Amino acid sequence: MAKDEKAKAKKEQAKGKLKETVGGAVGNETMKAKGQAEKSKGDARQAKEKAKDAFKR
């Protein structure tokens, strides 16, 4: 399960970064904001998984 969550986090981060970049390039502030939010969600998911890994050791 943890590998699935880690992969999901990476996917969210990449997708968010892409939306953020494209939104900024075309001047679409809504897309840029959604990208930042998605990237942050991926960052939070990744941090959660790292914390869970730390407690397993």
Summary of the structure (lengths in Angstrom):
residues: 57
radius of gyration: 13.3
end to end distance: 16.9
largest distance: 45.8
contacts: 167
relative contact order: 0.20
helix: 93%
strand: 0%
